Amino acid sequence: MSKELSYTIEEVSQLLKVSKLTLYDLVKKGELPVFRVGRQMRIDAKDLDNYIKNHKTNQNTTFPPSVADPHRNETKDSHNIVISGQDLVLDILGKHIEKNSAYKPLRSFTGSLNSLISMYNGEGDIVSLHLFDGDTGEYNLPYIKKILVGYRFILINLLSRKAGFYVKKGNPLKLTSWTDLKRENLKIINREKGSGARILLDEQLRINEISSRNIQGYEHEETNHISVASAVSAGKVDVGVGIEKAAKIVSVDFVPLITEQYDLVILKTPETERLISTVKEILSSNQFQSEVNSFGDYDISQTGKIIYETY
């Protein structure tokens, strides 16, 4: 086999200076071919070159519909959907969707807030959220109501899970609450802007009147729970914020501080009626809930419950 150059979605996103969800949108519409290596999608360099050549234009050239309106409705023959979020449970959901319907799930690992904004801009089909609002103590709905203005949507619970501190084995600094972040010389590692963990940390700093400027490492960002927990495990930092599951994978100690409500939001349109029905059936099924429960560290008592729905 000849050695052909190929790129990940993230690499193409950086090359073209566009969001990853924009690329997933092109893949969904069949405009940009991909192939899979395990769970990872890759784009052949030749296919990327062809796409660029086919979409070059000048002042006298009219844009094809896909470029003039990148968020147009999918054709009836298109069944690809994008599920955003990082939790492993979303892979299980994607597997069940593919097994029980004509949809072909694609995965985006973009953070909650950025995914929600992308949904407002016409990108993304199923967005997973764990966005804490410090003023109400609620998860997700306060953000959705502010961002998905003018859209009809349904919010469905996927699961609940613990969030808190990753600390070194034995918790030598005895970190037990958000106010411990006021300590001098405490070094943290942060998540990227737009992620649920970053929102949680920033809201807790705000309501506990802690200035981020006084926290060492606040500007140091990682893009997933595993990387944050690994930095703590390696002794690079004292603490990070994330979910319980990653702590057990990396083998650091975990200090639970809050129970997160992890939900799914789907826009309500004539085109998504079948998708919503499929997702509701899967979430309520014994098979799906049994698989999630076998992971441990997840609360499925509200799985499938409709949290909010516009009509």
Salt bridges, closest charged atoms under 4 A:
GLU4 OE2 - LYS46 NZ 3.63
ASP25 OD2 - LYS29 NZ 2.59
GLU31 OE2 - ARG72 NH1 3.45
GLU74 OE2 - LYS28 NZ 2.97
ASP87 OD2 - ARG161 NH1 2.49
ASP91 OD2 - ARG39 NH2 2.88
ASP91 OD1 - ARG107 NE 2.89
GLU98 OE2 - LYS104 NZ 3.89
ASP125 OD2 - LYS28 NZ 2.75
ASP135 OD1 - ARG206 NH2 3.15
ASP180 OD1 - ARG183 NH2 3.62
GLU192 OE1 - ARG191 NE 2.96
ASP202 OD2 - ARG198 NE 3.26
GLU203 OE2 - ARG206 NH2 2.94
GLU221 OE2 - LYS193 NZ 3.05
GLU221 OE2 - ARG198 NH1 3.06
GLU222 OE2 - HIS220 NE2 3.77
ASP238 OD1 - LYS168 NZ 3.35
ASP253 OD1 - LYS169 NZ 3.60
GLU260 OE2 - HIS130 ND1 3.01
GLU260 OE1 - ARG161 NE 2.95
GLU291 OE1 - LYS95 NZ 2.79
GLU291 OE2 - HIS96 NE2 2.74
ASP297 OD2 - LYS245 NZ 3.50
ASP297 OD1 - LYS248 NZ 2.78
GLU309 OE2 - LYS268 NZ 2.78
